[in-house]
């Protein structure tokens, strides 16, 4: 029988990545990602609950995370769940739950006034859209980075678009 171990997390980086290198020279990066749920409590008031997820990246993906991810960045991560145990400094055994990332995508725009690889085209006069489509006010100039250990690449939207124009 087949089995699936897959986790998808969309949240905000809780801290800058910690990067270290194994004896083999491979990079390992660790970050925590916060996800927030909102729900109505028993008293009728809106409640908010934040969960923290520990995420580990390996190899080229770890180097990309170390270069581009900063505290507070919105991020999408796919990976698998890994459970473990360790003994703390008092000798008490504790359980861990980590996500070992296989894919990552930064969401939102770049920080610090950086420009995208290709400047955004001037906005054209709006064409009439189908009634109720909800897409007539959207722009397509948000730069982002996508990375996957399967494809071993970090690319911008502009580079992907150039690839399709050929």
C-alpha positions in Angstrom: 0.0 0.0 0.0 1.3 3.5 -0.9 1.8 6.1 1.8 2.1 9.9 1.8 4.0 12.2 4.2 3.6 15.7 2.9 3.3 19.0 4.7 2.5 22.4 3.1 3.1 25.5 5.2 2.3 29.1 4.3 3.3 31.6 7.0 5.9 34.1 8.1 9.5 33.4 8.9 9.9 33.9 12.7 13.7 34.6 12.5 16.6 34.8 10.1 17.8 31.4 8.9 20.6 29.6 10.9 23.0 28.1 8.4 25.7 25.5 9.2 27.7 23.1 7.1 28.1 19.4 7.6 31.5 17.7 7.5 30.6 16.6 3.9 30.3 20.3 3.0 26.5 20.2 2.5 24.6 23.2 3.8 21.8 23.0 6.4 19.5 25.9 7.2 16.9 26.0 10.0 14.0 28.5 10.3 10.8 28.7 12.2 7.6 29.6 10.4 4.5 31.1 12.1 1.0 30.2 10.9 -2.1 31.9 12.4 -5.6 30.6 12.6 -8.6 32.8 13.5 -11.8 31.3 15.0 -14.8 32.3 17.0 -14.4 31.4 20.7 -17.1 30.0 23.0 -17.8 33.5 24.2 -18.4 34.7 20.6 -15.3 36.8 20.4 -12.8 36.3 17.6 -9.7 34.3 18.8 -6.3 34.1 17.2 -3.9 31.1 17.6 -0.4 31.0 16.3 1.5 27.8 15.7 5.3 27.6 15.2 6.8 25.1 12.8 10.4 24.2 12.7 11.7 23.8 9.1 15.0 22.3 7.9 16.5 22.9 4.4 19.4 21.0 2.9 22.0 21.4 0.2 21.4 24.1 -2.5 18.0 24.9 -1.1 19.6 25.7 2.3 22.0 28.2 0.6 19.1 29.9 -1.2 17.1 30.2 2.0 20.1 31.7 3.8 20.5 34.2 1.0 16.9 35.3 0.5 14.8 34.6 3.6 14.7 37.2 6.4 12.6 37.4 9.5 9.0 38.3 8.8 9.1 37.3 5.1 5.9 35.5 3.9 7.0 32.0 2.7 5.5 28.9 1.2 7.2 25.5 2.1 6.5 22.0 1.0 8.2 19.0 2.6 7.8 16.0 4.8 7.2 15.6 8.5 10.0 14.1 10.6 9.6 13.1 14.2 12.6 12.7 16.5 13.7 12.4 20.2 16.6 13.9 22.1 17.7 14.3 25.7 17.9 17.8 27.0 20.6 19.1 29.3 18.7 17.7 32.3 18.7 14.2 30.8 14.9 14.3 30.1 13.8 12.8 26.8 11.9 15.2 24.6 10.1 14.8 21.3 10.6 16.9 18.2 8.5 17.5 15.1 10.3 19.1 12.1 9.4 19.7 8.4 12.2 18.7 6.1 11.6 21.1 3.1 11.8 19.9 -0.5 10.4 23.1 -2.1 10.2 26.8 -1.1 8.8 29.9 -2.5 9.0 33.5 -1.2 5.7 35.3 -1.3 5.1 39.0 -1.6 7.4 41.7 -2.9 11.1 42.2 -2.2 12.2 44.3 0.7 14.6 47.2 0.8 13.6 48.8 -2.5 15.2 46.2 -4.7 14.1 46.2 -8.3 12.9 43.1 -10.1 15.1 41.6 -12.8 13.0 43.3 -15.5 11.3 46.6 -14.9 7.5 46.5 -14.8 5.7 47.7 -17.9 3.7 50.9 -17.6 0.1 50.0 -16.8 -2.2 50.0 -19.8 -5.7 51.5 -19.8 -8.0 48.9 -18.2 -9.9 46.8 -20.6 -13.5 45.8 -19.7 -13.4 42.6 -17.8 -16.1 40.0 -17.5 -18.6 41.1 -14.9 -17.6 39.9 -11.4 -14.3 38.4 -12.4 -12.5 40.3 -9.7 -9.2 40.3 -11.7 -9.5 43.7 -13.4 -7.4 45.6 -10.7 -4.6 43.1 -10.4 -1.1 43.9 -11.5 1.5 41.3 -12.6 4.7 42.9 -11.4 5.3 41.2 -8.0 8.8 39.7 -8.0 9.4 36.5 -6.1 11.9 33.6 -5.7 11.0 30.0 -6.2 13.4 27.2 -5.2 13.2 23.4 -5.2 15.8 20.8 -4.4 14.4 18.8 -7.3 15.1 21.5 -9.9 18.1 23.1 -8.1 17.3 26.6 -9.2 16.3 30.0 -7.9 14.6 32.1 -10.5 12.6 35.3 -10.8 9.3 35.8 -12.6 11.1 37.8 -15.3 13.5 34.9 -16.1 10.6 32.5 -16.4 8.7 34.8 -18.6 11.8 35.3 -20.9 12.1 31.5 -21.2 8.5 31.3 -22.5 9.1 34.2 -25.0 11.8 32.3 -27.0 
